[in-house]
Amino acid sequence: MKIDIYQSTKGENKYISVPKGTKIESLELPATIDPDLLSLSPFKTRLELDVSKKQPALDQEGIINQIEVVGYAIHGAKTTVSLKTKNG
């Protein structure tokens, strides 16, 4: 499945993913949606989801399941890097 990802302009770790080519403004979002997700900016286009290949910071199965049920997926994405000193 190919998707387009949009990032909230108000909450840096909040995203909506939709099937590739979906017009984001045509989505019918619930009234209870996080208001941060009402202001979006394109983040990544035509990302190929393939659960047999690990994607850092993305729950591919969760995103696919949400898209199949409601036509979009609301999610976060986070990568943490830890550094150690030579003596640590």
N, C-alpha and C positions, 0 to 999 in steps of 0.2 A: 504494500500500500504506500502510495506517495502522498505526503502531506505538506501543507504550508503552515508555518508556525508564526504566530503573532505574539509580541511581548507587550505587557502593560506598560504604559508610559508613567504610571504612578507607583507601581510596585515591581521592583526589578526582578523578582523571582516568581512572577505570575505570567502564565502563558495560556493561549487558546490555540489548539491545533485543529485544522480542518482538512478534509480531502483536497488534494491538489486542485487548484482552479476555482475553489468555492469562493464566492463573493462574500467576504466577511460581514458586510453591511446587510446582507440578506438573512443572516441568522436570526431565529426567533429565540432570544435568550429569556430565561425566567426572570420574573420581577425580583427574585431573591438573590440574584447573582451579585458577587462582590463588585461594588462600584468601581474598584480599580481596573476591572476588566472591561469597562465601557470606553476606555481610551487606549487604543492599541497602535502599535507600530510594527510593520513587517520585520521579522527576525530571521527566518530562514525559509527558503522556498524549495519545493520539490525534494524534500528529504525522504529517502526511501526507508520505510520501516520493514525490518526483516527480523523476526524474533529468533532466528537461528544465528544471528550475528549481534553481538553485544554493542549497544549504543551507550557511551558514557552519559550519565546523568539523566537518561530517559527510561521510563517504565513503558516499553513498547507495547506489551500486552495490555496494560491499563489504558493507554491511549487508543489502541485499536478497538478495545471493547467499548469505550465511551463513544467513539465515532460511530460504531455500528448501531448503538442504541439511540443516541440523540443527534448525531450528525456533526458533533464537535467534541473536543476533549479539553477539559480545564486541568492544568497541571503546573507543577513547579519543575525546575531543573537546577541542580546544584552540583558543582564539583569542588571538592575540598582537596587542597594540597598541603601536606605537612613537610616541613623541612627540619633537619636536625643539624646541629653543629658537629664538627669532627670529634670534639671531646664530649658530646652529649650523648 
